Amino acid sequence: MNRFSVQEINLKRTISPESKKIWLQGDADHMAKKQKLCVYVRQSRGDSTIDQQTYDCINYIKQIFPKYISVLIFQDNGSAWKKDSQDKLLGIQKMFKAVQRWYFDKIIVYDVSRLSRNLEMGLQLRKGIKSYDLTVHSVMDKQIYTSDPISLDRFLEKILEAQRYSTNLSKRIRDNQRHRKEKGWKFGVAKYGMKSKIEKGIRTFVINPDEYKIIKIIKDRSNMSRQNNLKIAEFLNKKGHKKRGRLWSDSMVKTIVMKCFNMSDMKNSLSE
């Protein structure tokens, strides 16, 4: 699930990359009416953190636009590589709705790839920059993109470069996973009753003795009725047994009864 926020920062106070922020709830349009400049930050796995991007963008504004007292920041947490992922980024959508109302003519980003890593979306952004005569400031590489045709082509090339990077990275990850799978590597979360174990560099699933004991309690006490499942859940909770940090419910007990692997298989595995 994408998490997005809109924040107004007072540029006259000192901030640090680790500073805690109060995210403002409400209508971004209301906060944007007195602004002509905004910041957009986005983080997905492995990227620079939101705090670090914000810190660098704010410092850039203080140097280039020293007269600004406050700035509105739009934030997203999520991928901008595939079109369906891009469509879920609510922060950038709110920002461009404000752009369409002519609240902004400058957008500050840590890097152009924060706006998108998708060529189709890049074409839409290019059109928006041209239509609303926007200026995009990329802090990391100190580039400025305007509605000038040559500048727009440079902007699109930057998006295309970001897309190529994401495509190549995804391919390397898939190839690595396929190679691991061929060697017996097990991916995903171990189902209840099992745990992951790395042996000779290979991740496998083995019996979890502690969870095995809970499964045995459930199997021994079960008569397949919902009322009985609820009693078992209450018994386990009373004894302080949790299902991986969560209190037991009748539906959790039912899942163990209906779907858990055969008890004799577990016993055989434990005796090996």
Helices and strands as residue ranges (DSSP letters): E 3-10, H 28-32, E 37-43, H 50-64, E 70-77, H 83-86, H 90-100, E 106-109, G 112-114, H 119-131, E 135-138, E 143-145, H 149-182, E 194-199, E 202-207, H 209-221, H 226-238, H 250-259, H 263-271
